[in-house]
Amino acid sequence: MEYNHIFSKYRPKTECFPDFGFIADDSSEGIYSCKKNLNVEGFFAQLKIDVKRNVLEAHVFDGNSSERYALFDVASAQGNFVGIIREQVQMIIDDFCAKCCSSKNLLSDYLDFIFRRFSVEAEFPWEDESSKSNGKSNDGDLKNDYAVFRCPNGKWFALVMKITYRQLLSTLPDDSRLNMGCKNSEEKIWTVNLKSDPDIIPEIIDGKSIFPAYHMNKKHWITLVLTAAGDLKKICALTERSFELVNAQKKSIRKCTS
């Protein structure tokens, strides 16, 4: 089973891998593996991580027979035993994230950029009351799960929203999701919808930090993650371009009607 969704929130620290039990693959750079015993007699989990491709796999084996416990890899499999196995593997994954990864939420830095660069504050069209202090709470997050930022022409150039990883993956074609783990993850992450040039959108979508637009026109808009998987400098540059594209709309209309 794959746990690639952790890379939307965490950045692995390879210097911590040896203490966790990971051993580097001598034949392939960036690939590490480790074995963790489970609290079920004879069973163990084998973890394999590819830090270059942002892939983390976990498989369970019966130590007595050395055979893979296949039901663990079947998402639809149910039952008390497989449930216990999954819980224990998830605890290992959580421990890995805590000990071998760094977590950085880019949201606060991104909001500061918007306020400094465009001198606009967040608006909350789906809430009865907007928040003060630029819409941010004490920890730097927005006080609401959805916020829009407008150009002088009144049109949105950025929609910041907190959605689940499952919703983010739903923007990808079905065949692109087949090998991505935790497709039903309800973990929420911060994202931003930006307008972009249609001719470059297919080139910049990578299914890791940049996705087809969630709930917007995918020909003209994209969704970027505001987590450790994101590149703040690139996000800011794409935001600049979004502002240019959206703010020019009103000017173009004026030229056509003059």
Disulfide bonds with the S-S distance in Angstrom:
none
